[in-house]
Amino acid sequence: MKVLVVSDVVSPAVYNEAAPERFGHIDLAFSCGDLPYDYLEFIVSALNVPLLYVHGNHDRPLLTDGADLEAPRGCINVHRRVVEAEGLLVGGLEGSPRYRPGARFQYNDREVRGLIRRMTPRLLVNKILRGRALDVLLAHSPPRGIHDHSDPAHQGFPALLTFMDRFRPRYLIHGHTYPRPGEFPQLEYRGTSVIQVQGHTVLEVSPWDCGDG
Ligand SMILES: [Zn+2]
């Protein structure tokens, strides 16, 4: 199935009145965070597809006429959860490494391990009943050593390496970091495709049990 993935930067090609025509073949949309909520709401209404998302460290409430909007309307937050969408099992982990004490959507590696522990019962049930823990992990930040940078805000989480070792998602899709020169946006880690998105991309995605992998 075709999935539109957006992250970090608003793409003029998507935020466009021609979007329904351009992306009419899309089955599902993912956001890896750091995007305005009204942009995500536009995607849902223009393409009429479910949009699954995690928050990025730069996410802020959307100022509306009434109260501040804390989350995009009509979109599905998959942080700390595993949900099924169009036959795909999709989990999520929001946020970046902590670089400012007390800030929202920032975690240290120990906290990320705690979040993963809370997802573990569902992942294990999926493994038993569905033959795989999950197909896709949506994350804002990359794993340690893959698409990450050396500054504290952009270091990858070691916990995500452990997650892939244990639960073997087919894809880990993230944003947050910009590609370094010569680095591929899709890298393989022990059977998981780690895919970095900035702006937008369209991916052909299939679950573990009905694809060619
Ligand atoms: Zn970020």
Residues whose N, C-alpha, C, O or C-beta is under 5 A from the ligand:
A	BS01	ZN	D34 G56 N57 H58 H176
